[in-house]
């Protein structure tokens, strides 16, 4: 997957271990900022426990980086990798490390996140499916 494969509008279906049995829906839009140096993602979730967010992906000092911002005022930084069919991002923040892997198949991106509070043991986090909106 390249960044170009993400451009457009997507619907979201997700689950979260902290919200067992609850459906999480929403939408996401990926678009280029300016001349295509940065990829911006705007995400809205219909569930009040999942914050709306924005990410900005770009190469900073020749290192692909993703900056995450949400409506709670949370800001996180991740390393990012986009390949032919995979979107990965991760950070090793002490006490709250995160990683995500998503795989693109046609117009569906399926991914799962993990969380570690000790940077050793990983537990499931948000599972998410993006479907390209028509």
C-alpha positions in Angstrom: 0.0 0.0 0.0 1.2 3.4 -0.8 -0.1 6.6 0.7 -1.9 7.2 -2.6 -4.0 4.0 -1.9 -5.4 5.6 1.2 -6.7 8.8 -0.4 -10.5 9.2 -0.2 -13.4 8.6 2.1 -13.8 5.4 4.2 -16.4 4.0 6.6 -15.3 2.5 9.8 -16.4 -0.6 11.8 -14.4 -1.4 14.9 -14.2 -3.1 18.3 -12.3 -2.3 21.4 -11.6 -4.6 24.3 -12.7 -1.9 26.8 -16.1 -1.9 25.1 -17.0 -5.6 24.7 -20.0 -6.2 22.5 -20.3 -2.6 21.4 -20.3 -1.7 17.8 -18.0 1.3 16.9 -18.7 3.0 13.6 -17.5 6.1 12.0 -15.8 7.5 9.0 -12.3 8.6 7.9 -11.0 10.8 5.1 -7.4 10.7 3.9 -6.2 13.6 1.8 -3.0 15.3 0.7 -2.0 18.5 2.3 -0.7 21.1 -0.2 1.6 19.6 -2.8 1.5 16.1 -1.4 4.2 16.3 1.2 1.9 15.3 4.0 -1.0 12.9 4.2 -3.8 14.0 6.6 -6.3 11.7 8.1 -9.5 13.0 9.7 -11.4 10.4 11.7 -14.9 10.7 13.3 -16.3 7.9 15.6 -20.0 7.7 16.4 -19.2 6.1 19.8 -18.7 8.7 22.6 -15.9 6.7 24.2 -13.7 6.8 21.1 -12.2 10.3 20.4 -12.3 11.9 17.0 -8.8 12.4 15.8 -6.5 13.7 13.1 -3.1 12.3 11.9 -0.5 13.8 9.7 2.0 11.5 8.0 5.2 12.8 6.3 8.9 12.3 6.0 10.7 14.3 8.6 14.5 14.1 8.4 14.1 11.2 6.0 12.1 9.2 8.6 8.4 8.5 7.9 6.6 9.9 10.9 2.9 10.1 11.9 1.7 12.7 14.4 -1.7 11.9 16.1 -3.9 14.5 17.7 -7.4 14.0 19.2 -10.2 16.0 20.7 -9.0 15.3 24.3 -5.8 17.2 23.6 -3.7 14.0 23.3 -0.7 14.1 21.0 1.4 11.1 20.0 4.2 10.5 17.6 4.7 7.2 15.7 7.1 5.8 13.2 5.2 4.7 10.1 5.7 2.3 7.2 3.6 2.0 4.1 4.3 -0.9 1.7 2.4 -2.4 -1.2 -0.4 -3.7 1.0 0.4 -2.9 4.6 0.2 0.2 6.8 2.2 -0.1 10.1 2.8 2.4 12.8 4.3 2.1 16.2 5.9 4.0 19.1 7.9 2.8 22.1 6.6 5.4 24.6 7.4 4.1 28.2 4.2 3.2 29.9 2.1 3.5 26.8 3.7 1.9 23.8 1.4 1.2 20.8 1.6 -0.6 17.5 -0.8 -1.1 14.6 -0.8 -3.2 11.4 -3.4 -2.8 8.7 -3.6 -4.8 5.5 -5.3 -3.5 2.3 -7.3 -6.0 0.1 -9.0 -4.2 -2.8 -11.2 -1.5 -1.1 -11.0 -2.9 2.5 -8.3 -2.1 5.0 -8.3 -4.4 8.1 -6.1 -3.7 11.0 -5.5 -4.3 14.7 -3.7 -2.3 17.3 -1.8 -3.5 20.4 -0.9 -1.7 23.6 1.9 -2.2 26.1 2.3 -0.5 29.5 5.7 -2.2 30.2 7.1 -2.2 26.6 7.3 -6.0 26.8 3.8 -7.5 27.2 1.3 -6.6 24.4 -2.4 -6.7 24.7 -5.1 -6.3 22.0 -6.3 -2.7 21.4 -8.7 -1.3 18.7 -9.5 -3.6 15.9 -10.7 -1.6 12.9 -12.0 -2.2 9.3 -12.0 0.7 6.9 -14.2 0.2 3.8 -13.8 2.6 0.9 -17.0 4.7 0.7 -18.8 4.9 -2.6 
